[in-house]
Amino acid sequence: MAEVSEVLMSVLSTIRVPRPGDRVHKDECALSFSSPESEGGLYVCMNSFLGFGSQYVDRHHTRSGQRAYLHMSRTRKINETYIVSIDTPPLSISGIEGGFNVEQEQYEEEVKVVLFPDRQEVTSDDLATMPDLVRERVSLAMAGLMSADSVSHALQVQQWDGEVRAESRHAVELKQLDNGTKIPPSGWRCEVCDLQENLWMNLSDGRVFCGRRYFDGSGGNNHALLHFQQTGHPLAVKLGTITPDGADVYSYDEDDMVLDPKLPEHLSHFGIDMMTMEKTERTMTELEIAVNQRVGEWEVIQESGATLRPLSGPGLTGMKNLGNSCYLNSVMQVLFTVPDFQSKYVSNIDKIFDEAPSDPTQDFKTQVDCVFTFHVYCLNNTFFNFQGDQVGIAARMFKALIGRGHPEFSTNRQQDAQEFLLHFINMVERNCRSGVNPSEAFRFLVEERIVCQQSQKAKYTQRVDYILQLPVPMDQATNTEELQEAERRREEADSSGAPPPAPVRACIPFTACMAALSEPETLTDFWSSAAQAKTTATKTTRFASFPDHMVIQVKKFTFGQDWVPKKLDVSIDVPDTLDLTALRGTGQQPGEELLPEVAPPPLMTPDVEVKAPVLDDSTVSQLCEMGFPLEACRKAVYYTGNTGIDAAMNWVMGHMDDPDFSAPMVLPGTSSAPGTTPTESVSEEHLATIVSMGFSRDQATRALRATSNVLERAVDWIFSHLDDLESMEVSEGGRSAAESEGSREPPPGPKVRDGPGKYELFAFISHMGTSTMCGHYVCHIKKDQQWVIFNDQKVCASEKPPKDLGYLYFYRRVTE
């Protein structure tokens, strides 16, 4: 032990005690998905606080020179694990069909310091015999590491949005009745139905009633809600959640969970001493987190109750749900199977380690390489529990890195799988400017042909896209009579108070969807450069190229007449093979005249200085009333030349995904919004960041000035204006390429692949729920002529793949 003490003394200066703000990776290996529960445990460097599995810690020691690691090993207490019986009625909450089961886990944990390269072990008991300086420093470091929040835990707490509540507008002035009601500390029952769970006490009169009835019939009987409707008393507290720290308070009038700053006073009015209460029921946030973490259970979403055969092995590794991460899991499972992404990111783990930077947790390529490599090859057994069932890849670092800085994907809210696919493609584009770009597999050109109906002259434009959006013509349903009868029964049930009838799903032919896609669109208030006036035009959309892989999004999510988002419940007979040849664009036809390139009438004042444009205030107001941001509405009216609400609305719908959609409008010839001072200087740090991504200093400066010097917006802006920026590449001499090379050819357009328009279906992603912001995603992938369902960590052979209910469909080219 004296020898070990000497070694510790020699490395004492490299052992750090975690400070606030330090990133401690004690849950997951930086280069794999090993954890303290994995075979061999996890080694946490006591200097950098990076974690490594047993198979990679020696290499980190060799590469970094660090010798002291905290070894953490956890073993599950199998005999003390309690799993709710499948015969036990499931606990259910609103919006979660079938409820969920609760699994309680306990672990035995072993912690010690390991010194490399000889792997000398030092326990807490060993430290007690060592010199004071060694004992105190190492003990403090061990205690600090054990008590510090891991990066993954800190992210989960930071990202969880269910706990963010606003103060109720009724709380401060709440009127409480002096009716003599006193509430006992336990034994509560609903005053109407005697229910003993999910009970809410009204804070105005002290009456106790049960909560809402969930759509599966469980939860409560709506008596607390009915009491509010009869009395108008807005606030209620959930009995069983009251502690000295607070309680769940719901405002029926505001229809949300709220904060009550005067809760102790309001409870005391009915004899409840908040300081002596103990929690006996889970809070709504705890229920929400539990459900969102367990929502992928097989009981919730399955194939018609079939018993499915579990699968595992290379390419069949599940991904653990990290709390509303099913959208990410489903998209990545499909990308794992695309050859372009495999060839780019699947490599041997030695290469990944050798090429990784000092902090691999923050490197895009390293994290993507790890996810792809471990999934495709299923490199270790950390993805299985003690029963041999898959627990899946827990891609916490990957999720945190991909979502960093994004207002939605950095949270634990449910997201749109289609939006995440485009976001990931955007990330790949950013990191592949100087190498092979696998996202080219999805990239295609769209040709738009606009014909002025007055002059019969045409205009052709091309744009890049990655996803084909397929419209759903509800008026083409083949079961119209059945739908009408179901609607009639629903209206009768609403008027009589009877339970609603079973819903009927609209059956839409795929051919009708394709017909709606290809039919010309009428543009009213189109400004014709030939007629020099507003006319009517028709727009036809066709393919200018066919990608290797075609992604089709069924536009199930739309807006009602009141602009409230809704989901179309439809069944579409999506085919296994698809021929899009007839939709290839032909370009300008022989004898066809083109519209002259003349700009619409200027909207600027005739002064020398560029001033704010004269906009149609009524059109701007109409758009704002629909819920769109003011700056976006102003842009829509400006860029459509004050030509009316229809043209402006078309502009809005076509630019909603622009990164600067709601940013202040920047006029041509200026670098700032009207009424602001142009940004003359930009952050050198931001410039260096963008230049490091392969752009010139002038390009980076332009992007920062166009986005008010905000780095995240500038990066989004620069990638959405690549075509414009290609023409301003700067040579080493400081002159533009156009100045130094007068004869240079125009910059090439975006690189696209092209080939036959015949495809076969190989994967689809399905969504269950009423909105992309809730519910659950699973994906089906065809592997070796067998459909496989990937439901987070559950991977099984599919018996009845629901191809008619998909949201995103993935086709690959079939070559003759």
N, C-alpha and C positions, 0 to 999 in steps of 0.2 A: 504493500500500500504506500510505502514511502516513495517508491518509484513513480506511482501514479500521481502522488501529491506533487512531485517535482515537475511532471509533465503539465499538470494543471497550472502550476505557478508560471511555467514558461509561456503558456498561451492565455494567461489571465487578461492581458491587454486586449485580446480579440473577443472576449466574452462580454456582451452588452446586455443591459437590462432594458426591456422594451419601454419606450416613452410614448406618451400620447401622440397619436398620428402615425406611429410605425405600423407597417403592414405585416401582420404575423400570419403566415401560411401554415397553420397547424392542422388543417383538415384535409389537405389534398396535395399530392406530389405535383411539382411544377412541370414535370415532364411525362407524367402518366396519370392514372386515376387511382393510385394507391392512397390509402388513408390509414389512420391508426388501427382500424378494424381489419385491414388487409393482412395477409400472411407476411410476417417480417416487420409489421408496424411502419411507422413514419419517423424519419430523422429530420429534425428541424435545426438548421444551422443557427448557432447561438450568436452569430454576428450579423448575417443578412436576414435571418428569420424566414428563409425559404425552406419549404419542406421537400423531402425526397424519399421515394420508396427504397427498400433495401437493395434493389438491383441497380440504383443510380447514385447512391450516396458516395460510393468509393470514387466515382468519376468526378463528382462535384468537389470532393476533397482534393483530388489530383489537380483539377483545373483551377481551383480557387486558392488552395493552400490552407483552407480552414480545417481545424482539427477537432473542435468541440461541437458536438451535436446533442440535442435533447432527443432521446428515443422515447416515443410514445407508442404504447401497444394496448389495445382494448380487446377484450374477449366477452362476447355476449353470454349472459347467464341464462342458458337455454331453459333450465328447470324453473326459472322464475318468470319466464315470458308468458304473458297472458294475451291470448288472441280471442276476440269475441267470437262465439260460435256462429256458424252460418245459419243456425236456427234462431239466433237472437234477432228480434225485430231491429232493423237498422235505424240509427239516429238520422233524422232528416232535417234539412233546413230549406228555406225558400229557394227555388231554382235548381235544386240538385235532385234529380230523379233517382229514387232508389236509396237515397241516403248514403252513409258510409260507415265503415267499421273502424274501430280504434285498436291500434296495436301499441302496447306499452313495452318498452325495451329497457333493460338494465345491463350495465357493463361493469366488468372488473378492469381497472386501469393500472398499468405499470409504467412508471416513469423513471428514467435514469439518464445520466450523462455518459456518452460514448466518445472515446478519444481515438482518433484515427492517426496513422493507418493500421494500428494493431488492434483496434476495436476494444480497447480497455474500458471496462464498465465501472461507473461510479454511482452508487446509490445514495440516498439521503443519509442512511446509516453510516456509510463510508465517509461522508463529508464531516460527520461529527468528530472524527478522529484526526482531522487535518488541521493545519495552522489556521488561526483566526481569519487572516486576510483571504485565504482560499475559500474557507467555509462560508464567510459572509458574502463574498462576491458571487460565487457559484449558486448559493442558496437563493440570493436575491434574483439572479437571472432565471433560475428554474421557476421560482414563485411568480415572477413577472410574466414569463411565457405561459404558465398554466392559467393565470388569471386574465390575461389579455384576450379580448375578443378576436376571434379569427376573422380573416378578411371575408370569408363567405358568410359568417354570422352577422358581421357588421353590415354587409350589403343587404342581407335579407331584412334586417330591421330598418335600414335606411330606405329600402325600396318599397317596403310594404305600405300601401296607401290606405288600407282599411282603417287605420288608427287616426287619420287626420280628420278632425271634426271641428266644425265652426260653432261658435257660441250661439245658442238659440236667441232669437229676438224676443221670445216670450219670457225668458228666465228672470231677468232683473225685476220686471214689473208683474210677475205672476201673482194672481189673486188666489189665495187659499181660503177655503171655507172653514169657518169655526163651527164644525158639526160634531165635535167631540170624538171623532174617530181616532182610535189608537191601534196601531198595527203591532201584533206580537212578533218576537224575533224568529219564529219558525211556525210550521204547521199551516202554511198558506194554502188557500183553495180559491178557485174561480167562483165568484158569487153566483154564476149562472149554471155552470156545468160541473162544478166540483173538480175540475182538472187540477193536478198538483204540480205540473211542470210548465215551464215557459209562461210564467205569471208576471203581469205588469201592474204596478200600482199607479193610479192617476195622481199626479202631484197637486191637483187642484182640490179634489174631494176625498182622497185616500181610498177610493174604491179599488178592489183587486179583481182583475179579469185576465183571461187567457189571451195569448198572442194570436197572430195571424194563422189561418189555415194555409198550409202549403199545398201546391197543386196536386201532390200525390195523396192528399187526404190527411196527412199527419201534421204535427206542430201544435195546433190549437183550433179554436172554433170562432175566431174573429171577434170575441166579445169585448176586448179592449178597444178595437177599432170601432165597433158599433157604439160603444159608450161615448167615444169622441164625437161620432156623427150625431148623437142625440143631444150632447151637452155642449160641445165646442171646446171642452177642456183639452188643451193641446199637448201637454207634457206628461210622460209616464216613465217610471223607472223600473228596470227589470229586477225583481226580487231574486235574491240568490247571487247577484253580482256586486252587492254593496260591500265595500271594504273601506278602511280609513283613507285609501288612496282615491276613491271615486266609485263610479257605477255606470252601467249602461243607461243612457237617457235617450228616449226617442220622442221626436216632435211629429205628431200626426199632421199638423198644419203645414210644416215644412217638409214632411215626408222624408226624413233623414235622421240618422243618429246625430246627436248634438251634444254640446257641453253646457252644463248648468253651473255657473260660478257660485250660485247660492244654494247648491245642493245640500250641504249640511243643515242649513236653516230650513229648507223645504222638508227634509226628512224629519227633523226635530219636531216640526209642527204636528206630525202624526205619531210622535212617541218613539221614533227610531234614532238611536244614538249611533251615528255613523262610525265612531271610533271603536265601538265594541263588536261590529259586525264582521263575519267571516264569509268568504265566498263559498257557495255551495253549488253554483252552476257555472258553466263556461260562459265567458262574455261573447258578444256577437263577433268581436274581432278574432277571438280564439276559434270560434266555430268557422269563421270565414277562412282563416289560415289553414285549419285542419282540412276543410273540404277542398280547398284549392291545392293542397299538397297531396290529397288522397283521391282527387277527382278522377285519376286514371285507373281506379280499381276496376277489375273485370266485371263487377256487378253493375257498374254504371253504364258502360257502353260495351256491347258485345254483338255478336251476329245471331240474332233471332234465338237466343238462348242455347245455341249449339255448344257442345263440349269440344273445344278446340285443342289440337295437339301442340304443346309447346315446342319451340325450335330454339336452337342456339348454335354457336359456332361462327366462323369467319363470315362477315357480312350479315349476320343475324343477331347482332348485339343490340339490346334495347338501350334506351336513354332514360335516366331517372327524371321524374318530374320534380323540378326544383321550386315548385309553386307557380302555377300558371305558365309553365314553359312548354306545354304540349305543342304550341304553334311552332316553336323553334325545333323541337324534337322531330316533328313530322317533316318539316322542310329539309332538315339535315339528313334524315334517313333517305330521302329521295336523291339528294345531291351525292350521297355516298355511292350511289350506283351509277352515276354519270361518268363515262370513261375519261372525259376531259378533266374533271376534278380529281379523279383517282390518279391520273398520270402526273398532275401538278402537285398534289399534296400527300400522296401515299408514298412514304419512303421508309427506309429502315431507321430504327430508333437511334442507332449510332450516329447517323448523319444528322438527325434532328438535334441531338445533344451537341455535336461538334459545331454546328452552325448557329446554335442558340446564343443570344446575347447574355450578359451577366444576370439580367433579370428576365427570364423567359416568360414570366407571367404577363408581361406587358408587350410582348411581341406577337403581332398578328400571325405571321407565317408559322412561328413555332406552335402556337396554340391550335391553329387549323391543322397543321401537320399531325399533331398529337391526336386530335379527335378523329381524323380520317384514318390514321395508321392503326390506332387501337381498335376502331370499329371494324375495319376491313379484315384485320388479321386476328382480332380477339386475343391480344397478346398475353393476358394473364387471367387469373381466376378471381380477381377482385370484383367482378361483375356478378357474382353469385353469392347467395347467403348459405347458411349452414345446412339448409334443406335441399340445396342444389337449384333453387329457383333464381331466375335472373333478378338482380337489383339494378342492373344497367349502369351505363357510364354517367357519372355525376359531373357534368361539364360545367362546373361553377365558374372556373377561370375563363373559359371560352365565352360563356354567356355574359360575364361582367365586361370582358374586353370588347365584344361585338356591340354591346349596348352602351358603352361608355360615351357620355356626352349627348346621347339621343334622348329627347324628351319622353319617349314612350318605351323604347326597348331597354332603357336603363332602370325601369321600374319592374315590379312584380305583378303588374296588371296583365290581364289577358290581352293579346294583340291579334291583328289580322295576319294570317299566314302569308297572304299575297304581298302585303306591305313588307313583311320581314324578308321574303325572298328577294324583293327588289333592293332592300337595304343591304342584304348580304352581298348581292351582286355588285352593288355600289362599292362596298368595302373591298371586294376582290379587285374591281377596276382600279381603285386607288393604289393598291399594293402590287399591281402587275404592270405598271407602265413600261418597265424595261425588260419584261420577260413574257413568257407564254401566259395568255389570258384565257382561263377555262370558261369564263362567262360568254365567250364568243359562241359557244354551243347553243345559246338561247337567243342571240342577237339577230334581228332581222330588220329590213327596211319596209316601211309602209308608204305606199304611193297614194296621195290624195289628189283627185281630179275635181276641180270646181268649174262648172260651166255657167256663165252668165246667160240667163234665159232671154234677155233682151237682144244681146249682140251675138249669142251663140259662140262666143270665144271662150277659150279654156285656160285654166291655170293649173300647173302641176307642181306639187311640192313633195318632198320625201322627208321622213323622220325615222329615227331609230326607236325600236321598241323591243321588249323582251317577253311580253305576255299578250296573248290575244284575248280580248274581253268579249265574251259571247253574250248578247242580249237574250232576255227571256220574255218572249211575247205571250203574256198571260191570256190574251184573247184567242190564242190558238190552242187552248187546252182541249183534249179529246174527251174529257169527262165533264163537260159543262153542266149537263143536267144534274149530275151527282153533286157537283159543287154548289149549284143553286139550291138544291134540296137541303144540303148541310147548312147553308147560310140561313135558310128559312127556320130550320130546327133550332139553330143557335139563337136567333132573334126571339123565338117563342120561349126558350129557356130563360133568356135575360128578362123578359117581361113577366114571367111567372115565378122566377126565383129558383127554378129547378136546376139540377146539375147540368153543365154544358155537355152537349153530345161529343162523341169522339170526332177529332178533326179529320177532314178528307183532304188528301194531297192532290194538287193539280198535276195532271200528266201532260207534259209538253213534248211534242216530237222534236228530235234533234234537227231534223230537216227544217222545221219552222224557225229554230234559232239561227241556223245558217242563212236562211232566206232573209231574216231580219238584219243579219250582219251585212249582207251584200247589197241590200236594196238602197237606192239613192236617198240621201237626206236633203230635205228642202231647207234652204237658208233664206230667211226673210230679212229685209233691210240690209242686203249685201251691197257694199259700195263697189260699183263696177268702174274700173279704170277706163274701159272702152266707152261706156255711156256717160262717164263723169257724173254719175248719180246713183242713188240707192235703187237696187232692183232685187229681183228674186233669182236665186241660183240653186243649183243642185250639186251636192258633193257625193262622190263615190270613192270608197276606200278599197284598195286592193293591196296585194303583196308585191313589193318590188324584189324581194328575195325570200327564199324559204330556209329557215335555220335547220341545223342538224337535229335539234330537239325543240318541239313546239309545246309551249305551255298555254293552256286554255283556262281562263277564269270564267266560271259561270256567274253572271252578275245577279246573284241572289239578294245582295244587300242593296237596298234602294231607299228612297224617301217617299213618304205618303204625301197626300195633298196638303197636310199641315206641316210638312218638312220634318217630320219625326222619322228617324231611321227605322226601318223594318226589314225583316227577312222574308223572302218568298219561299213558301213551303212547296217545293216542286219536285217532280220525278221526271228525269230526262233520259231517254234511251240512248245514252252516249255509246257510239260504236267502238269496237275493238280496233278497226282499221279506218283510216281517214284519208280522203283524197281531196286536197285543196287546189289541185292544178287549175281548175276553172276560175280561181280567184287571183291568179297572177295578173299584175298590171301590165299594160301594153305600152304606156308612154304616149307621146304625141302621135296622133294618127295622121296618115297622108292627107293633105289638104286642110287639116285642122288649124285654125288660127289661134294664136295665144293672146291672152289679155296683155296689153302693154304694161310695162313696169312703171306705173305712175302712182305716187303716194296719194293717200286720201287728203282732203283739204286740211291745211294746218290748223292745229288747235291752239297754237301759241299766240300771245299778243305780239304785235309787230315791233315792239321795242328791240333795241340792240341786245339788251341783256335777256337771258332766258328766264322767263317768269313762270309762275304756276299756270297750267293749262286751264282753259275755260271748259268746264265739264258740265254735262247735263245733270243738275242736282236731283231731279226727280228720278232719273235712272239709278243714280248712286243710292238714293234713299230706298228705292224698291229692293235693291240687292241687299242693303243693310238689314232691312226688315226680314229678309229670309234667313238672317243669322250669319252672313259672311262678314269677315273683318272689313273695316272701313277702307284701309289702304288697298286691299285686294279689289274692292268695289271700284275705287277710283282708277286703278290700273285697267280694270275691265272696260270701263267707259272710255278711257283714254286710248287704249290700244285698238278699240273697235271704232274709233273715229266718231263717237257720239251718234252711232247709227241705231240706237234703240235697245230695249231690254232683252230681246231675243239674242242679238249678237253678243251683248255683254254677258248674258247667262252662259252662252256657249263657250265664251272665253274663260269664265270662272270654272266651269266643269272640266275644261281641258287643261287648266293650270293649277288645280287644287293640290297637286303633289309637288309643285315647285318649291324648292327650299326657301325662296324669298317671297312666297305667296302673300304673306301678311306683313312683310317688311315695308317700311316707308318707300313710296314711289320715288325712283331716281329718274329724272328727266334726261333725254338724250342731250349730250354735250355738257352734262354736269356730273359730279361725283357724289352728290348728296341729295337728300330729299328737299322739296320746296320749303323755304323758311329756315333752313339749317345752314351752318357754315361748312363748306367742303373740308374734308379731312386732308390737310396738307401733309402731315407726317403719319407714318404708320409704325406699329410696334416692330422693332428689329427682331424680337423673339418670335413673333408671329411670322415675319418674313422668312426667318431661318427655317421654321417648321415647314412652311409650304415649299420653299426651295428644296428642302431635303427630300421632298416627294417627287422631284424630277421636273419642277416647273422653273421658269426663269424668274429673275427678280422683278422684271417689269410685269409679268403675268401675276405674280403674287401681290404686287402693289395694287394692281387694278382690282383684284378680287377683294382685298381688304378695304379699299376705298369704296367699293360698291356695296359693302355690307357693314359700314360704320365701324370698321376695325375689329369686328368680332370674329375670332379665329374659326369657330365651328361653322358659322354661316359662310365665311369666306371659302372654306374647303368645299362645302356643298355647292356654293356658287360656281367655283372654278370647274367642278366636274360637270356642271350642267351647262357650261358655256365652252366646252372643249373646241367645238368647231370654230367659234370666233377667235379663240386664243391661239389656234394653230398659225394664224397669219401674223402674229406679233412675236414670234420667237426671236430672241436677241442673239446676235453673233458675239464672238469674243471681243470684237473691236468696239462694241457698244452700239452699233447701228443695227437697225432691224434687218431681217433677212431680205426683205423686199428691196431695201436700199443697197445692200451689199451684193445681191444677186438679182440684177434687173431682169434676167431672162428666166428666173426660176419658175417652174410649173406651179400652178395653183395647188394648195395643200390637198392631199387625198381625203376622201370622205371616210367615215367610220368603217373599219374592217368588218365585213360580214361574209359569211359563207353562203353558198347557194347550191341548190340541187333540186331533185324532183320533189314535188309536193305531196308525196304519199307517205303515210305514217302509220305506226302501230302503237296502241296504248300499252305503257309499261308501269304506270303508277298513277295513283290519284289520292288526294287529300280530302277528307270529309270533315265537316264541321257540324257539331250538335249544339243547339242553343238558339236563342232569339237574336243574338247580335255577335259581331266579331269581338266585342269587348267582354263577352262572357261565354260560358259553354266549354266545349272540349273539342280537340282535334285528334284524329288518328289518320294514319296513311296505310294504303295497301300497295304493295310492290310485287310485280311478277318476277319471280326468280326460278329459272330452269322450268318454265311452263307451269309453275305452281304459284298461286297467289298467296302472299304472306301478309298478315296484318301486324302492324307495328303500333302498339298502343302504349306509348311511353316505354317502360321497361318490359312490358309483356310482348313477346314475339311468338306468334302461333301460325300454323297452317290455316289459311282461310277456307271456309266451307262455302259461304255464299257472299262473295264480295259485293257490297252494295254500290255497284258502278253507277246506278241511276241517281244516287244522292250526293255525288261528289261536289266539291267546291273548286278545286284545282285539279286539272288533268294534265298528265305528262305523256307526250308522244315522242317516239324516236323515228327517224327517217328509215323507210324501207327502200333499199336499192334493188333495182330490177336485176 
